[in-house]
Amino acid sequence: MDFEDSTSLLTDDVVSGSIPDAADTAPETTMMKISRIVSLNTLYCVLLSFFAGNTFGVNFSQWASATKMYQHWGYDITEVKNEIATSAIVLGALSGVIVSGMLADTVGRKTTNMLSGVIATCGTIVSVFTHSYYPIVIIRFGIGIGVGMASSAAPMHVSELVDPAIRGVVASLFQVFICFGILYSYIVGMITVPYTAWWASTLSTIVFPIGIIAVSTFIPESPKFVPGRKAKTDPDPASAPVGWWATFTQYPKPLFYGFVLASGQQLTGVNGFIMYAPSVFSMAGFASAALLGSVGVGAVNFLSTLVGLPLSDRLGRKPLLLFGFGLMIIADLIAAACFSVIELSGFRALSFLGVLTTPAGWIIIFAIFLFLLGFEIGPGPLFFVLASEIAPIEVKGRMMAVIIGLQWLWTLVITLLFLSVTQLIGKGPTFFIFAVIGVVAWCAVLTIPETRGRPLQDIHQTMRGRRARERFEGTVEAIADTDGEGLALLGV
């Protein structure tokens, strides 16, 4: 066995702080495997995904229904105001992801998740007492910080704590519960909007961030993070000092794959459908049923996640990404064609297309549902799965902050500009641009390696650049030579 092979075997044990003995290498029976997978840690991971995902989902989509209440109150919510209020939570989340990346590597995943729940809970309580537009924009920004922290720290914590045999399924639950939160938000909006019951719609979501706090109280800390260690004496390669500059220059592969996933997921139009669902239904000619249509979007979105949930650990990440992006591209092209028909029928010379506007509207609804099916089978849940898998342990907090931060940045761009761009260049061309970006993303996904069933230490070894690999292997070699004493970690 050469040194590189021995390094691959050592790293996981070193990072987790233990070296296996002979009993650990004995053949595993079926009952042993079941007891390992069906454990209290697995339950904690599912619960953390449930509360963090729902906190993300309900706050992410809540404004779509709130605009209808503001109309009842006589507020003039222009497209610009709509975009600002929608984007406030996204801008807050982007800030939260950056904070989360630093905290996860210093105070730990567990504490970072708990802080995210505290921030989101406080913001929700404050929002119950006012519905004035500008204070709500500020409050949504604050809640967004908590949402962003949870969107990074929760998937990271789950991927490091859960058994590799079910890592794909359990990590995908985060996206499942985001979709459930979106559906829940739409249903609450449909019930409360006719009564303008702002306090009820807001207070109904507080159970989710409180749940994050409760689960974070009991869930074990990630085995990849051990508090109180000092880099100069710690025999853990994960604690070797790696700066931001080294993160960007010595780990090109995970950064590129993260860029592909974040850009492909967000710049193909998903938030045009989700965050502006009532507006999209109005664009398609169904303004009177916009809220009901939003519930339909939420339901299809949630059910689609259940279709893809068991597949990531059976078929693999890469085939599902390619299939999902393929459906999204087709849906974007269909929507582009139908919106173009509706828009062109407004010209006198093309008024004969008017007879096609109603069928085109129904086809757009079909395209929305097709898009969501592809999204929730592929890039929706698998973004969080792969982001947590491809980030090497020594830079995991920062790397996930960069990747998920990029996702939130593109989300901010879409939420700020979607309505304005559709007014400027038209709805048809807008969705055609989404389709072109989808094609580029589909081609780029071909370069992403399959991670299904692979131990994290093996994946991380392939994600390091040459200098990062040499530094990490040198650290492990020093551990082997000194047995953890007098370790000289290699700086960056």
N, C-alpha and C positions, 0 to 999 in steps of 0.2 A: 504493500500500500504506500503510495507516495504522499508527500506532505499535504498536497491540495486535498486529497481524499480524507486524510486524517483531520484536516481543518474543518471540512464539511461535517464530519461526525462530532467534532468537539464543540462547535459554536453553539448549538442549541442547548447543550448541557451547561456550557459556560454561562450563557446568557440567563438561563433559568436558575443558575446557582447550584447545580447538583451534577454529580457524575454517576451514571448508572452502574450498579453492581451486577453480578452474574444473574441474580434472580430477576432483574428487570428485562433481561434478554430472553427469558423463557417464552415458548409459544403461547399466544394469547387465545383463550377459549372464547366461545360465543358469549357466554354469560359475563366474562370479564370485559369483553368489548361493549356489551349492552350497559353494564354498570358504569363504564368509563364515559360513555356518551350521554346516558340518561342520568345526569348528576345535578346536584344543587347549583353548581356553577352554570350549567346549561339553562336552568330555570331563571337564574339571575340575568343571564344574557338576553333571554327572550323578553323578560319584563323591562329591562333597560331599553331594549329596542322598541318595545311597545310605547313606553312613556315618552322617550326622546323623539321617536318617529311621529307620534301624534302631536307633540308640541310643535314640531316642524310643520306638519301638514295643516293644522287648524289655523295657525297664525299666518302661514304662507298664503292661504286662500280666503281668509276671513273678509278682507276688504271688498272682494267681488260682490258679496251680498250686502255689505254695509252701505255701498253707494246707493242702493235702493231706499234705505232708511233716510239717507240725507235728502233724497229727492222728495220723500214724504214731508220732511221738515222744511222744505223750501230752500235748501242750500243749493247754490249754483256750483255743482261739481263739474268743472270743465275737464277736457281731456288731459290738460297739463296737470291740474290738481289730482286727477285720478292717477296719473303716472307717478306723481311725486309721493302720494300716500302709499301706493303699491310698492314703490321702490324703497321707501323708508326702512321697511323691515329687512329688505335685501342688503341695503347699505350697512345696517346694523349687524347683520349676519356676517358680512364680509369682515367687519371689524372684529367680531367675535371669533371668527376662525383664526385670525392672526394671533389674538390673545391666547386662544386655546392651544395653538402650536407651541407657544413658549411655556405655558403652564403645565401641559402634559409631560414635558421633559424635565420639569423642575419640581412641581408639587405632586405630580402623578395623575393618572387617568381618572381615578376615583374622585379625588378632590375637584378636578376640573369639571366633571359631570355634575357634581353636587352644586358647584357655583353656578353652572348654567341653569339648573333648576331654580335656584334662589333668585337669580336675575329675572327669569321669565315669569316667576310667580309674583314678584313685586310689581313688575310692569303690568301684569294682568289685573292685579288688585287696583292699582291706580286708574287704569282705563275704565273701570266700572263707574267711576264718579264723574266722568266728563265725556261728552261726545263732540265738543267743539273741534273743528277741523285741525287747526294748527297744534294744539296740545296733543291731539291723537297722533299726528305725524311724528312728534317728538317721542311719544310713548312707544309707538311702533318701532322706532329706531332702537330704543332701549331693549324692548322685548327681542328684537332681532339679534342683539349681542348674545343673549342667552341661547337663542335658536342656533346661531352660528357655532357657538362653543359646543353645543350638544351634537351638531351635525358632523363635527370632526372627532370629538373625544369619545362619543358612544360607539361608533363603528370600530374605532381603533381598539378600545377596551374589549369589545366583544370578540374581535378577530384574534386577539392575543390570549383570551381566556378560554374560548370554546375549543372543543376537540376538533382536530383537522378533518376528521371523517365527515363532519357535518358543518364545517365552517362556511361553506358556500350558502347552504340553506339558512342557517341562523343569521349570517350577516345580511342576507337578502331580506330578512324580516324587517329591517329598518325601513326599506323602501315600501314594503307592504303596509306598514303602519303609517308611513307618510300619506299613502293613498287613502287609508282608512280615515285619517285625520281630515283630509281634504273632503271626503264624502260626508263625514260628520259635520264639518263646517257648513257645507252646502245645505244639508238637511236642517240644521239649526237656523240657518238664514231663511229658508223657505217657511219655517214655522214662525219665526220672530219678526220678520220684516212687516207683515200685514199689521202687526200690533206695535210696531216701532219699539220693541222691547230691547233696547240697547243693552241694558244691564244684564238681562237674561242671556243674550247671545254671547256676551263677554265672559260672564261668570261661569258659563257652562264649560269653558275650556280650561279652567284653573286646575282641574284634577290631574291633568297631564304633567305640567311642570312640578307639582307637588309630588307626583309619583316618581319623578327623576330623583328628587331629594330622598325619598323613602328608600328606593332601591340602592342608591349610592351609599346609604348608611350601612347596608349589610353586605353588599357585593364585595368580594375580595379584590385587592389591588392586582393589577396585571402582573404576572410573573416576570415580564420584561422590564418592569420598573421596580427598583428597590430604593426607598427613600433613605436619605442620610449618608449616602456613599460619596466619597470624594474621588475626583478623577485621578489624583496623583497616587492614591493607594488602592483604588478599587480594581479588582481583577476582572471586572465585567467589561467586555468590549463595548457594550452599549453605552457606557458612561465615558468612553474616550472623547475628548473634546473635538467637536466638529462644528465649525462656524458656518454662518449663512453663506459665505462665499464658497466654501468647500461643498456645501449642499448643492449649490447651483453648478459648480464646475466639475465635481467628481462623481456625480450621479446622473449622467445625461439620459440614460435609458428610462428610469421611472419618471423623470420630468417630461420626457417626450410622450410616453404612454399616457401620463396623466393629462397632458395638454390635449392629446387626441380624444380621450374619453370625455373630459370636461367640455371641450368645444363641440364635439359631436353631439353630446347629450343636450346642451343648452341652445346651440345656434341652429337647430333644426325646427324650432317652433313650439316646443312643448309648453313653454310658459305663455305663449300667445293663446293656446287652447285652455290652459288651466287657470291662470290668474285673471284672464279677461274672458272667461267662458260666457257670461251674459252678453258681453259686447260682440263676441264672435257669433253667437246665435242671432243677435240683432242684425249683424252684417249679412247673415244668410237668409234674412227675411222672417225670423221667428221671434220678434221683439216681445210679443205678448206672452210667450212661454219661456222667456230667458232664464228665470230662476229654476223652473222645472227642468229645463234643459241642462242647467248646471248640475243639478242632482244626478241626471242621467250620465253626464260626463264623469262625475265623481264615482258613480257606481261601476261604470265600465272600466274606469281607471283602476279601481280597487280589485275587481274581479280578474282583470288581466294579470295583476301581480300574482294571483293564486295559480294562474296557468303556468307562469314561468318559475314559481318558487321551487318545485321539486326537480327542476331540470338542470340547474347549474352544476350540481354534484353528480349528475348522471351523464349529460351530454357534453359538459365542459363550458367554460366561459366564452371562448372564442366563437364557436358555432352559433351560440345564442346571440352574441353581439352582431354577427353578420346577418343573421335572420331578422333580428329586430330592426337594425338600420335599414334593411331592405324594405320591410313593410312601411317604415316611416317615410322613406323616399317616395314610394308609390303613393302614399296618402298625401304627401305634400304636393305632388304633381297633380293629383286629382283635385285637391282644394284649389290649386293655382288655376287650373282650367275652368272650374266651375265659378270661382269668383270673377274670373275674366269675362265669362259669359254674362254674369249679372251686371258687371260694370259697363261692358260694351253695349248692352241693351239700352243704356241711357242715352246713347247717341242717336240722333234722328235717323241717320243713314242705316243704322243697325238695329232699329227698333223692332224688327221682325224677330230678334232673339228674345223678345219679351216673353214669348210663350214657353221659353226654356228656363225662365228664372225660378219657378217653383220646383221643377224637378232638380235643378242645379242646387237649390237650397237643401233638399233632402239628401242629395249625393254628398254635399259638404258635411252633413251630420255623419253619414257613413264614413267619410274620410277621417273625421275626428276620431271616431271609435276605432278605425283601423290603425291610425297613428298611435293611439294610446295602447293598443294591444302590442304593437311592435316595441314601443318604448318600455313597457313594463315587463316584457319578456327579455329584452336585451339591455340597453344602456341605462335604463332607470335603476334597477337594483344592482346591476353588475358594476356600475361606477363605484359604489361604496365598497363592494366586495374587493374589487381589484385595487382600489386606492389603498385599502388596508393591507393588502397582500404584497404589493410591489415596493412599498416603502421600507428600506432596510432599517433594522432595529435601532442602529446608532443615530439615525436622523429621522426617526419615524414621526415624532411630533411636528418638526419643522416641515418635513416633506409632505405630510398630510395637510398641514396648514396651507402650503403652496398649492397643492392640487385641488383641495376643496375650496380654497380661496378663489382660485381661478374659475371654478364652477359658479360661485356666487357672483364673481365679477361679470361673467357673461349673462347671468340671470339679471343683474342690475342693468346691463345694457339693453336687454330685451324689454324689461319692464318699463324702462325710461322712454324707449323709442318706439315700441311696437305700434301703438295707436297713431303716433305722429307719422311714422314711416308709411303705414297703410294709407293715410290721408295724402301723403306727399307723392308716392309713386304708384299707389293702388294696391289693392289686396292681392290680386293675381300675381303681379311681379314679386311681392313680398314673399309669398309662399313658394314661388319658383326659386328664389334665392335660398330659402330654407332647404329645398330639394337638392340644389347644387352643393351646398355645404354637406348635406347628408352623403352624397356620392363621394366627396373627398374623404369624409370620415370613414366610410365603408372600406375604401382602399387602404387607408392608414391602419385600420384594425388588423389587416392581414399581417402586419409586422409585429403584433403583440403576441408574446408566447403564451401557451396554455399553462394555467396554474392549478387546475383541478387536481386535488389529491396529493399535491406536492407539499412537503414540509416547508414552513416559512423560511428556515435557515437556508434551504436549497434555493428557493426563489430569490432571497436577498443576495446570495452569493453571485447570482447571474446579473443582478441589477447594479452591482458596484462597478464603477469605472476602474481602470488599472491602478491608479494611485490609491483609491479608497480600498481596493481589494488587498493591495500590498500592506497598507496600514493595518487593516483588520486582521489579516493573517499573521502579521508581525506581532500583534497584540496577543493572539491566541498562542503563538509559538512561545512568547515570553511567559505566558501562564503555564504552559506545559513544562518549561525549563525551570521555573521558580516555584511551582506549586502554589502560586498566588501570593508569594512573598517577594517584596522588592521589585514589584512589577514596574517597568518603565514604559508607560504608554507613549505611543508615537503621536506627536502633535500634528496639526494640520498647518 
